[in-house]
Amino acid sequence: MLIASLRKELLLQWRTRSQFMAVFVFGAATLLLFSFGVGPNAEMLRTFSSGFLWLGLLMSSTLTLSESFHGEMENRALEGLLLLPSDPRALYYGKAIANWLQLTLLGCALVPVMVVLYDAGTTQLLKLLLIIALGAAGLSAPGTLYAAMTAQVRAKQTLLPLLLFPLIVPALLASVKATSLVILGDPMQQSRSWIALLGAFDLIYWSLCGLLYGRVVEE
């Protein structure tokens, strides 16, 4: 059931790929505005580049997550899925994994924009990709749960950030710190501790949110 759910989500994302381009443009514009706020100070731009990258990804993620249940809300499709003889957690993990893949791709796409705007290049691309993947997982797990909670609310695009942002502060801080160490240098190898902490947050988020999803959608 998990494979079928994931396949459905990936197919829906492929059919609405134009929406991904719109979200990417929004994220790139956000990074551009942040660069204007700092000014022409190259050192400050490079120092704050990791924080701006994750703020851009965070703001863009709310657009992606808030619309992730749009298809299920049409013609009450979510109720039909819940009537199937399957575990609701399979539906949750299928959507959460699909959202994670999309956010990871979005984060990777924003990296070249960050490099151009902030002169924040790095040779540790594999470690940076790992941090983006773990950070995107920290956004996707609770984001998918809260998107399900707010899917039937008219002000879902406003309510979702209010619920999500306070919860993901620890994961966001770990992502920013680990990314900063990769970009600015890490002579003391501190990034390993931050990556491990980020992985621990992800494990907690994905476990708890999967357990709570069934109760959320049945309310």
Secondary structure, 3 states (H helix, E strand, C coil): CHHHHHHHHHHHHHHCHHHHHHHHHHHHHHHHHHHHHHCCCHHHHHHHHHHHHHHHHHHHHHHHHHCCCHHHHHHHHHHHHHCCCCCHHHHHHHHHHHHHHHHHHHHHHHHHHHHHHHCCCCCCHHHHHHHHHHHHHHHHHHHHHHHHHCCCCCCHHHHHHHHHHHHCHHHHHHHHHHHHHHHHCCCCCCHHHHHHHHHHHHHHHHHHHHHHHHHHHHC
